């Protein structure tokens, strides 16, 4: 009898799962890289954009708001990955493992 891991490795659904997961993770990684790189580019080349107050006399600056937006973005993108991983990816791997361990 074959070990379950050999059955899993040969299952075409497993190859599909790995491919989908890798493409999704790579796409999200490039999006995050783009957002963070843009933030750094604006900080370096913006010549004071982030130091500018939101309104005259306000202690809040555009940099503080930008930083909060980056934090919220990171939280949301993590949620997007987690939702897909816990939904589509987990259900697919459960069915593959169930079939391999019959």
Phi, psi and omega in degrees: 000141181280142172296150183300324183295330176291319177297318180296314182297329180272348182292125181298333177293328178293317177299320178296317179300311181299317180296313179299314182297317180294317178298317180296313180297320179294318178298314179296323179297317178293323177297313179298315178301317179297315180295312181295320179296320177297317178301312180295319179300316178296320179296322183277314187262352185283352178046062173094004180303314182287341179274347183289135178289154178296322178216161180305123178081000181281138175284347179278131180246166177296330178294320177296314179297316178300318178298318178295320178298319177299318180296316179296318178301313181298319178298314181293318182292327174295319177296321178298313180295315182297318180298316180290320180296317181284341180263273186299310186291316181294320180294323179294316181292326177296319179291324178294315180294318179299318179293321183287336184259010177292000000 
